[in-house]
Amino acid sequence: FRERRIQRVGDKEIVSSDLHVKAARANNSGDYKTAFQIWLSLARDDGHCTASYNLGRLYDGGYGVPQSISEAIYWYKSSALKGHPEAQLNLGTIYLKGNRVARDLPKAKVFLSMASLQGCAPAQHNFGLMFCNKEFLPIDIAEAYMWLTLSFNSGFKEAKSKATFLKKLLSPLKLQKAKYDISLREKMICENIDILNEARVRNSNS
């Protein structure tokens, strides 16, 4: 998840950026405790959504902290509600799989949909597959094909074979409509990303 660079920033934004880089370096070198302390400070002081996401990831995997799915969900949710697509993806996948937490399909749909509408390819893949399994959602081959195609177009190679298979199940009319829906969704996703980035720039300058 990349944040737009701002040429004119205040002292707080500069310090925040420097600390995040320091935390990322510590994390990459295996010094999870240092990374945790820095990200915790950023998340508490200014609600840094990437810091919150990384805290969720540390708790999720038990890196430098005791593994805790409840803490992971808390920090993922804090980040997801600020628009972080990877946090939305992880949260949606946790609720979808029901691993270490009760399965919650409505929440899975909400968070995977949020990430999908920001162009997160793995989320688009998982969201599309939900429409192929009546255990998750009512079967909708056209909707599944649309999201899996969007996922492949966004760079998720695993989605290609599944989208190709579903394409064969669609009538010419439904396929035509699905392609039209794909173009609309791609436009919507671009607009959503621009709106989110502009909002984050405004927040950074306020």
Secondary structure, DSSP 4 states (H G I P E B T S, - for coil): --PPP-SS--HHHHHHHHHHHHHHHHHHTT-HHHHHHHHHHHHHHH--HHHHHHHHHHHHHTSSS---HHHHHHHHHHHHTTT-HHHHHHHHHHHHHTSSS---HHHHHHHHHHHHTTT-HHHHHHHHHHTT-TTTS---HHHHHHHHHHHHHTT-TTHHHHHHHHHTTS-HHHHHHHHHHHHHHHHHHHHHHHHHHHHHHHHHH-
